[in-house]
Amino acid sequence: MKPDILVAGIGNIFLGDDAFGVEVAQRLACRELPAGVQVIDFGIRGFDLAFALMDDYGAVILIDAVPRGEAPGTLFTIEPDWDSLVSAGVEAHSMNPMKVLAMVKAMGGQPKRILLVGCEPSPMPEDEERMGLSEPVERSLDQAVTIIETLIKQLQGEQHEWSMESDADHRGGGGCGYRIARH
């Protein structure tokens, strides 16, 4: 049976809190998830994620560190606006989920439903490499797992419309609008 929901961990384990998505994906992979759910740690492999998104999943949940200017460890659920995506190049050994989605759109793909569960990282100097999550991001891991498990249940039910609080202004970076829920 082909999985209906892809849960994709994104991040670089050598850049501190950027490993958030990888850590959450690893925790989810150790849990008993409903049939039809596939968890993959994509790390920094943007092309691999783009090609996976070309498959016919009913929904995709991306997990990544998302700097938005909030307190470190703050969790968000973001639903990107597919129509607002602007074409952008993808780097082979780095990962920007919005660029990957733009690439998928340019290749003619269109996942039915895309959600991004993000965590505000702690500030880190741009040229510094460090393994391990900061304390606030580490503390958010279990809550992120719970949020994703809840989203999976909602997506598999789909009789209930997924609801979220809206930002006052559906802001977006890089030409991508979105709706967001803070947790």
Order of alpha helices (4+ residues) and beta strands (2+ residues): beta-alpha-beta-alpha-beta-beta-alpha-beta-alpha-beta
